[in-house]
Amino acid sequence: MSVLMSLREKAWVHMPDPLAAIPFEEMAAMQRLREIIDQSKLLQFLNQRHQTEKGERFVCVDERLISQQYPGQDPLAGCLTKIDAFIYVYDGITGPQVPTVKSRGDLRQYLGEVGFRHMLLELEKGCKIHRLCSENLRDDWVVIEPISQKPTIEARKEAFAMHARAKEVFQQIAQRISSEIASSDADTPHVYKDAFQFACEMKAALEPLAAMGRRIRGRQ
């Protein structure tokens, strides 16, 4: 009997608390980010791969793919949503990349073809996790969030895993696109301007979320 009681006490000690509430400003900031990301038609292709003569590579975000999602539209003329303009432009800037060993804390891993795709997909996943957490607030029951498979109080922390790094990365990406625009001899295509504006908007949207994430993930 004493052993059973001890096991029950241990289980109770390690039982996570339910997630009963999320501050309004946090939900509003995450909603803003989600609205920016949800405009994409190209995000769904960022993790798709195909075989080439040089091995397996990511599907290129080229004119063929653009024409499938934006029939009859000229991608250079500003017809894409800002996020898709960014994906189109930055995928062209980075080009095919051979995956390298990731180093924790090194933001350069997110500046190439593999990294920027992973970053966008992780931000999208974080938005989905946070939305599911906010839709399942309970003060009397521990809810398991289905994407992370974690209790909502822990899943909420996971939703903020990428924001601080992504804010810094988008600042660097905006500078890189700006340099590409400045170095061009011809008139800058509208799609480059949209891509630059998207990177700036993402940095601004991620600024409050990065600060919130540091506080939330720092709590034990």
PEZIWO-V410629 format. One record per run of one state. SS is the DSSP state (H for helix, E for strand, L for the rest). FROM is the first residue (numbers start at 1). TO is the last residue. If there is no record, write none. Layout:
# PEZIWO-V410629
ss/from/to
SS/FROM/TO
SS/FROM/TO
This chain:
# PEZIWO-V410629
ss/from/to
L/1/1
H/2/14
L/15/23
H/24/37
L/38/42
H/43/45
L/46/48
E/49/52
L/53/54
E/55/58
L/59/62
H/63/69
L/70/74
H/75/77
L/78/81
H/82/94
L/95/106
H/107/110
L/111/112
H/113/134
L/135/143
E/144/145
L/146/149
E/150/151
H/152/159
L/160/162
H/163/183
L/184/189
H/190/218
L/219/220
